[in-house]
């Protein structure tokens, strides 16, 4: 229970800092003809929300043999051992 509370506090702090970064980026974007908006940061917010489940979900994906883009192993040794 304590771990869950600490995790939630951490995610809340990451969220707060991400919003600060988002607001700074929008205010200081150098291309006024193509301004940034909060919708440009949707994927980042999704990733932050997934932090609570991230490691457990990653472990499940690796155990299930998921593809690399879904959290699976990046490299799997398939070369046979050399002859003696």
N, C-alpha and C positions, 0 to 999 in steps of 0.2 A: 504494500500500500504506500509506503513511504517513497519507494522508487517511482511509482506512478505519479505521485504528487510532485516530486522533483522533476520528472520528465515534463509534466504539464507546465510547470513554472519555466523550465528551459525553453519549451516551445513558445510560450507566451512572450518571453524576452526576445527570442529570434524573430517572432512576428513583429514585435514593436520596432526592432532595429531595421527589419526589412522595409517596413512602412516608411521609416525615416529616410532610408536609402532611396526608395521609390519617389518620395516627395522631392528629395534633393535632385535626383536625376531628371524628373519632369521640369523642375524649376530652372535647371542649368543646361538643358539640352541645347546644343549649339545650332541646330537646324530648325529655325522657326517656320519654314515652309512645310516641314513634316514633323510636327510636334509629337512627343510621347504622350501616352495616356495610361491610366491605371490598367487598361486591358492589355497593355504590353507586358505586364508583370504577372499575368494569371498563372503561367506555368511555374514560376518561382513560388507563388503562394501555395500551389498544389503540393509542391515538394516539401514545403515547410509543414503543411498539415499531415503529410505522410511520415514525418519524423517519428511520430508516436508509434507507428507500426513498422517502420522501416527495417530495423534489424531482424525482427521476427519474420517479416515477409520475405526478406532477402534469404534468410536461412531456409525457409520453406521452399523457395524457388530453386536454390542450389540442390537441396535434397531431392526435389522432384525432377531434376534434370532439365530445368528451363533453359531456353536459349539465352545467349549472353545479353541481348538487349532487354531481357526481362529478369535480369538478376542472376542468370546462370553462370557457370564457369566460363572464363574468357579463353582458356586454353586447356585442351585435354590431350594428354600424351597418347598418340596412336602408333608411334613408330615401334616396331618390335625390337627386342633386345638383339644385339649383334651375335653372330656365331662365335663360339669360343675359339 
